[in-house]
Amino acid sequence: MKPLAFLLLIGFVVSGTLGLSYYFWPDLPTTPEVRSGRVYPISSGGHVYYLTKGQHLTHLGAIALSFVFLIGLVIMRKYVDDPTSRRPGKYIFPPPAGTGGPGIEGRKP
């Protein structure tokens, strides 16, 4: 399952980057331009920029696709991935004395 998880992660990063790149596009107009078709607004940091229909659909599709990839990763990790293949967890804090945790059976409280 690791190759599939890697592909889902790459898809999430690429589509998310493409979707977010429209917020940082350097030469988008700040007023609608009906002649060029830039009439679809996008708000970026208090400024409104205008996209063409194709750019608008690409932006929305990339953002939606990144969420699909993320949901796929979560579902795969939670339900499909074999839990026995994961590394065993480590204690952040040792268990309380006298509870019989690993390595402290002989200690007295």
Order of alpha helices (4+ residues) and beta strands (2+ residues): alpha-beta-beta-alpha
